[in-house]
Amino acid sequence: MGFVDSSQPIAVCKLHKALYGLRQAPRAWFDQLKSTLLSWGFSNSKADNSLFIFHHDKVVLYVLVYVDDIIVIGSNVSYIQSFIDRLNSRFALKDIGDLSLFLGMEAHRTAKGLYLTQTAYINQLLQKGGMSHAKSIKTPFSVGKQLYKDGSASFGDKTLYRSLLGGLQYLVHTRPDIAYIVNKLSQFQQSPTVVHWQALKRVLRYLKGTATMGLWFRQSTDLYLTGYSDADWAASIDDRFSSYSSYCVV
């Protein structure tokens, strides 16, 4: 129960500023930051409301916001520092330097490019699933094997299955090599079976031996796009008419 004025028991307080810790605080902070960036010539991305883009002459800045964490990248180092100083004069900020960790993603910068991994996040998933000391395996799924709704006993801990699967879905951001099996296992979240759980554990065993793998972004002046597509041509055992297709452009 909050403060009550005995002389005005039905009165309420009107806040002039958002208090840290209240549910309204993140929204108020973002609205204030957004209005400031827009007034400085940034535009809000239509694809992601948390992304702001500044483009003037040959200078390009990208500002990505997640609650009170901000990533700033751009084409000009001095302009980036000038923007950070200006932002710090408007808000109380703490500049922690070059990007190294953001939302479970680890950034490793070299002279040739940027390498993104989620090694620590993978280790957390392995620990959560009790697979920290499991033997690694070379593939995330058995070739030629298919998963379907029935065929084995129901798996008892559905919460654990769904929790680990949700973690794997987030991991796909830097590990597209497990995208297919994660998508397939996601189709059985309502009633996972022992077979589905065994398939999920196989993915964890695969990640155990490939925890340092990730995405490599290299510097290049040339742009070549390569597209891949595939489909299973209605191979679903459960209904025999669902066809899954996917594509990738690199």
C-alpha positions as CSV (number, residue, x, y, z in Angstrom):
1,M,0.0,0.0,0.0
2,G,1.3,3.4,-0.9
3,F,1.4,6.8,0.8
4,V,-2.0,8.1,2.0
5,D,-2.6,11.7,3.0
6,S,-5.0,11.6,6.0
7,S,-6.4,15.0,5.1
8,Q,-7.0,14.0,1.5
9,P,-7.4,10.2,1.5
10,I,-8.8,10.0,-2.1
11,A,-6.1,12.2,-3.6
12,V,-3.5,10.8,-6.0
13,C,-0.1,12.1,-7.0
14,K,0.7,13.3,-10.5
15,L,4.2,12.4,-11.7
16,H,6.0,15.0,-13.8
17,K,8.8,12.5,-14.6
18,A,8.9,8.7,-14.9
19,L,10.3,6.9,-11.9
20,Y,12.9,4.2,-12.5
21,G,11.4,0.8,-11.8
22,L,7.8,1.6,-12.8
23,R,6.2,-0.2,-15.7
24,Q,5.8,3.1,-17.5
25,A,9.5,4.0,-17.2
26,P,10.8,2.1,-20.2
27,R,8.1,3.5,-22.5
28,A,8.7,7.0,-21.2
29,W,12.5,6.6,-21.7
30,F,12.1,5.3,-25.2
31,D,9.6,8.0,-26.2
32,Q,12.0,10.7,-25.0
33,L,15.0,9.1,-26.8
34,K,13.0,8.7,-30.0
35,S,11.8,12.3,-30.1
36,T,15.3,13.5,-29.5
37,L,16.8,11.3,-32.3
38,L,14.1,12.3,-34.8
39,S,14.7,16.0,-34.0
40,W,18.4,15.4,-34.8
41,G,17.6,14.2,-38.3
42,F,17.3,10.4,-37.7
43,S,14.5,8.4,-39.3
44,N,12.8,5.5,-37.6
45,S,13.1,2.2,-39.5
46,K,9.8,0.8,-40.8
47,A,11.1,-2.8,-40.3
48,D,12.1,-2.3,-36.7
49,N,10.8,0.4,-34.4
50,S,13.9,0.2,-32.3
51,L,16.3,1.1,-35.2
52,F,17.1,4.7,-36.1
53,I,19.0,5.7,-39.2
54,F,20.9,8.9,-40.0
55,H,22.1,9.6,-43.5
56,H,23.7,12.8,-44.6
57,D,26.1,13.2,-47.5
58,K,28.5,10.2,-47.1
59,V,27.9,9.7,-43.3
60,V,25.6,6.9,-42.2
61,L,24.7,6.1,-38.6
62,Y,22.7,3.3,-37.2
63,V,21.3,3.4,-33.6
64,L,19.7,0.3,-32.2
65,V,17.9,0.5,-28.9
66,Y,16.9,-2.2,-26.5
67,V,15.4,-0.8,-23.3
68,D,18.4,1.2,-21.9
69,D,21.1,-0.5,-24.0
70,I,22.2,1.3,-27.2
71,I,24.4,0.2,-30.1
72,V,25.8,2.9,-32.4
73,I,27.6,2.0,-35.6
74,G,28.4,4.1,-38.6
75,S,30.7,4.9,-41.5
76,N,32.7,7.6,-39.8
77,V,34.5,7.0,-36.4
78,S,34.8,10.7,-35.5
79,Y,31.1,11.3,-36.3
80,I,30.1,8.4,-34.1
81,Q,32.1,9.8,-31.2
82,S,30.6,13.3,-31.8
83,F,27.1,11.7,-31.7
84,I,27.9,9.8,-28.5
85,D,29.1,13.0,-26.8
86,R,26.0,14.9,-28.0
87,L,23.8,12.1,-26.7
88,N,25.6,12.1,-23.4
89,S,25.0,15.8,-23.0
90,R,21.2,15.1,-23.3
91,F,21.0,11.9,-21.3
92,A,23.2,10.3,-18.6
93,L,25.1,7.6,-20.5
94,K,27.9,5.1,-19.8
95,D,30.1,4.4,-22.8
96,I,31.5,0.9,-22.4
97,G,33.5,1.0,-25.6
98,D,33.5,-1.4,-28.6
99,L,30.7,-3.9,-28.8
100,S,31.5,-7.2,-27.2
101,L,28.2,-8.6,-25.8
102,F,24.6,-7.7,-26.6
103,L,21.6,-9.8,-25.7
104,G,23.5,-13.0,-25.4
105,M,25.4,-12.4,-28.7
106,E,29.2,-12.1,-28.6
107,A,30.9,-9.8,-31.1
108,H,34.6,-10.5,-32.0
109,R,36.1,-7.9,-34.2
110,T,39.2,-8.4,-36.3
111,A,41.0,-6.5,-39.0
112,K,39.2,-8.6,-41.6
113,G,35.6,-8.4,-40.3
114,L,33.2,-9.2,-37.5
115,Y,32.4,-12.6,-36.0
116,L,29.2,-13.2,-34.1
117,T,28.7,-16.1,-31.7
118,Q,26.5,-17.2,-28.8
119,T,29.0,-19.5,-27.0
120,A,28.0,-18.5,-23.5
121,Y,24.3,-18.7,-24.4
122,I,24.8,-22.3,-25.7
123,N,26.6,-23.3,-22.5
124,Q,23.6,-21.9,-20.5
125,L,21.2,-24.1,-22.6
126,L,23.4,-27.1,-22.1
127,Q,23.4,-26.6,-18.3
128,K,19.7,-26.0,-18.3
129,G,19.1,-29.3,-20.2
130,G,21.6,-31.2,-18.1
131,M,23.8,-31.8,-21.1
132,S,26.9,-29.9,-20.0
133,H,28.9,-33.2,-19.8
134,A,27.3,-34.9,-22.8
135,K,29.3,-36.3,-25.6
136,S,29.2,-34.1,-28.8
137,I,27.9,-35.3,-32.1
138,K,28.7,-34.1,-35.6
139,T,25.1,-33.6,-37.0
140,P,22.0,-32.0,-35.4
141,F,19.7,-34.5,-36.9
142,S,19.8,-38.0,-38.4
143,V,19.7,-38.2,-42.2
144,G,16.5,-39.7,-43.5
145,K,14.7,-39.7,-40.2
146,Q,11.3,-38.1,-39.9
147,L,9.4,-36.8,-36.9
148,Y,5.7,-37.0,-36.5
149,K,3.0,-36.5,-33.8
150,D,2.5,-40.0,-32.5
151,G,4.7,-43.1,-32.3
152,S,6.1,-43.0,-28.8
153,A,5.2,-42.2,-25.2
154,S,4.4,-38.6,-24.2
155,F,7.3,-36.7,-22.7
156,G,6.6,-35.8,-19.1
157,D,8.3,-32.4,-18.7
158,K,6.7,-30.3,-21.4
159,T,7.8,-27.1,-19.7
160,L,11.4,-28.1,-20.0
161,Y,11.0,-29.1,-23.7
162,R,9.3,-25.8,-24.6
163,S,11.8,-23.7,-22.6
164,L,14.8,-25.3,-24.3
165,L,13.2,-25.1,-27.7
166,G,12.5,-21.4,-27.2
167,G,16.2,-20.9,-26.4
168,L,17.1,-22.8,-29.6
169,Q,14.8,-20.5,-31.6
170,Y,16.7,-17.5,-30.3
171,L,20.0,-19.2,-31.1
172,V,19.1,-19.6,-34.8
173,H,20.0,-15.9,-35.2
174,T,23.7,-16.9,-35.3
175,R,23.3,-20.6,-36.0
176,P,21.2,-21.1,-39.1
177,D,22.6,-24.6,-39.4
178,I,20.0,-25.8,-36.8
179,A,17.1,-23.8,-38.3
180,Y,15.5,-26.8,-39.9
181,I,15.4,-29.1,-37.0
182,V,14.4,-26.3,-34.6
183,N,11.5,-25.5,-36.9
184,K,10.5,-29.1,-37.0
185,L,10.7,-29.6,-33.3
186,S,8.6,-26.5,-32.8
187,Q,5.6,-28.2,-34.5
188,F,5.3,-30.6,-31.5
189,Q,5.3,-28.2,-28.6
190,Q,1.7,-29.0,-27.7
191,S,2.3,-32.7,-27.1
192,P,6.0,-33.6,-27.3
193,T,6.9,-37.2,-27.1
194,V,10.0,-39.1,-25.9
195,V,11.3,-39.2,-29.6
196,H,11.0,-35.4,-29.9
197,W,12.9,-35.0,-26.6
198,Q,15.6,-37.3,-27.9
199,A,15.8,-35.3,-31.1
200,L,16.1,-32.1,-29.1
201,K,18.9,-33.6,-27.0
202,R,20.7,-34.5,-30.2
203,V,20.7,-30.8,-31.2
204,L,22.2,-29.9,-27.8
205,R,24.9,-32.6,-28.2
206,Y,25.7,-31.1,-31.7
207,L,25.9,-27.6,-30.1
208,K,28.2,-29.0,-27.4
209,G,30.9,-29.7,-30.1
210,T,30.2,-26.6,-32.2
211,A,29.7,-23.9,-29.4
212,T,32.2,-21.5,-30.9
213,M,30.6,-21.5,-34.4
214,G,28.8,-18.4,-35.6
215,L,28.3,-15.9,-38.4
216,W,31.3,-14.2,-40.1
217,F,30.8,-10.8,-41.7
218,R,33.9,-9.8,-43.7
219,Q,34.8,-6.5,-45.2
220,S,34.3,-6.4,-49.0
221,T,33.9,-3.7,-51.7
222,D,32.1,-6.2,-53.9
223,L,28.5,-7.4,-53.4
224,Y,27.5,-10.8,-54.7
225,L,24.2,-12.3,-53.8
226,T,23.6,-16.1,-53.8
227,G,20.2,-17.6,-53.2
228,Y,19.3,-21.1,-52.1
229,S,15.9,-22.7,-51.9
230,D,14.5,-26.0,-51.0
231,A,11.2,-27.8,-50.4
232,D,10.2,-31.2,-49.0
233,W,7.4,-31.7,-51.5
234,A,4.5,-32.7,-49.1
235,A,6.6,-35.1,-47.1
236,S,4.7,-34.7,-43.8
237,I,3.8,-38.1,-42.4
238,D,1.0,-36.6,-40.3
239,D,-1.2,-35.2,-43.1
240,R,0.6,-36.0,-46.3
241,F,-0.2,-32.7,-47.9
242,S,1.8,-30.0,-46.0
243,S,4.8,-28.9,-48.0
244,Y,7.6,-26.9,-46.3
245,S,9.8,-24.6,-48.2
246,S,12.6,-22.2,-47.3
247,Y,15.2,-19.9,-48.8
248,C,18.4,-18.3,-47.9
249,V,20.2,-15.4,-49.5
250,V,23.9,-14.8,-48.7
